Amino acid sequence: MTQEEDEMPFVFKLTAPLAKWRISALGFDRRRRDTKIFEYAIHRYYMDIIEILVAISIIITRIYLAFDIGQPYSGAVPLNKSDFIVFTLTVGTFLKNWTLIKDYRKNVIGRIDAVAKNR
């Protein structure tokens, strides 16, 4: 691993194999500069998807822990005032990333796919 990869966020390391696979599947040469830019854009797309999954997991887990539904640990931690902040930040993250994903899919991923088809 290089110094630059060590400084990247953990989620970047999670998405690296997916982005490399997608670029290779589209038939790009990963050594070229423009391909590196495309690969980074695909990384960003997958990172936003992971952030949405984490936000949904936080919301579901907190609701599960707040309300008793007859399952183990459900209702174990009732809601308090600080949960409003958690829900606000989590829903804000979800909505922001949902908008980014739609925009990326339309304007970036779609164009990368079009460039790959025209090659």
C-alpha positions in Angstrom: 0.0 0.0 0.0 1.1 3.5 -0.7 1.1 6.5 1.6 -1.9 7.9 -0.2 -4.0 4.8 0.3 -3.2 4.8 4.0 -4.6 8.3 4.4 -7.8 7.5 2.6 -11.0 6.9 4.7 -11.9 3.3 5.7 -15.0 3.4 3.4 -12.6 4.2 0.5 -10.8 0.9 1.2 -14.1 -0.9 1.2 -15.1 0.5 -2.2 -11.8 0.1 -3.9 -12.4 -3.5 -5.1 -15.9 -2.5 -6.3 -14.6 0.5 -8.3 -11.7 -1.5 -9.7 -14.0 -4.3 -10.8 -16.5 -1.8 -12.4 -13.7 0.0 -14.3 -12.3 -3.3 -15.5 -15.7 -4.6 -16.4 -16.3 -1.5 -18.6 -13.1 -2.2 -20.4 -11.0 0.7 -19.3 -7.2 0.6 -19.0 -6.6 1.4 -15.3 -3.1 2.9 -16.0 -4.5 5.9 -17.9 -5.1 9.2 -16.2 -8.7 9.6 -17.4 -9.5 6.1 -16.2 -8.2 7.1 -12.7 -10.7 10.0 -12.7 -13.5 7.7 -13.7 -12.5 5.2 -11.0 -12.5 7.9 -8.4 -16.0 9.0 -9.5 -17.2 5.5 -9.1 -15.5 5.3 -5.7 -17.5 8.4 -4.6 -20.7 6.8 -5.9 -20.2 3.6 -3.9 -19.1 5.6 -0.8 -22.4 7.5 -0.9 -24.3 4.2 -1.1 -22.4 2.8 1.9 -23.2 6.0 3.9 -26.9 5.6 3.1 -26.8 2.0 4.3 -25.1 3.1 7.5 -27.7 5.9 8.1 -30.6 3.4 7.5 -28.9 1.0 9.9 -28.6 3.7 12.6 -32.2 4.7 12.3 -33.5 1.1 12.4 -31.3 0.1 15.3 -32.3 3.1 17.3 -36.0 2.5 16.7 -35.5 -1.2 17.6 -33.8 -0.3 20.9 -36.5 2.4 21.7 -39.7 0.4 21.3 -40.6 -3.0 22.7 -41.7 -5.4 20.0 -41.2 -8.6 22.0 -37.7 -9.3 20.6 -34.5 -9.5 22.6 -33.1 -6.1 23.5 -36.1 -4.3 21.9 -37.2 -1.4 24.1 -34.0 -1.7 26.2 -33.0 2.0 25.6 -35.9 4.4 25.6 -35.8 7.5 23.5 -34.4 10.7 25.1 -33.7 14.3 24.1 -30.4 13.5 22.4 -32.1 11.1 20.0 -33.6 14.1 18.2 -30.1 15.2 17.3 -29.2 11.7 16.2 -32.3 11.3 14.0 -31.9 14.8 12.5 -28.2 14.2 11.6 -28.9 10.7 10.3 -31.9 11.7 8.2 -30.0 14.7 6.9 -27.1 12.4 5.9 -29.6 10.1 4.2 -31.3 12.8 2.2 -28.1 14.5 1.2 -26.6 11.2 0.0 -29.8 10.2 -1.7 -29.7 13.4 -3.8 -26.0 12.9 -4.5 -26.6 9.3 -5.6 -29.4 10.3 -8.0 -27.2 13.1 -9.4 -24.1 10.8 -9.7 -26.1 8.0 -11.4 -27.5 10.4 -14.0 -24.6 12.7 -14.7 -21.5 10.7 -13.9 -22.1 6.9 -13.9 -24.4 7.2 -16.9 -21.7 9.2 -18.8 -19.0 6.8 -17.9 -21.1 3.9 -19.2 -21.7 5.9 -22.4 -18.0 6.5 -22.9 -17.3 2.8 -22.3 -20.0 1.8 -24.9 -18.5 4.2 -27.5 -15.0 2.8 -27.2 
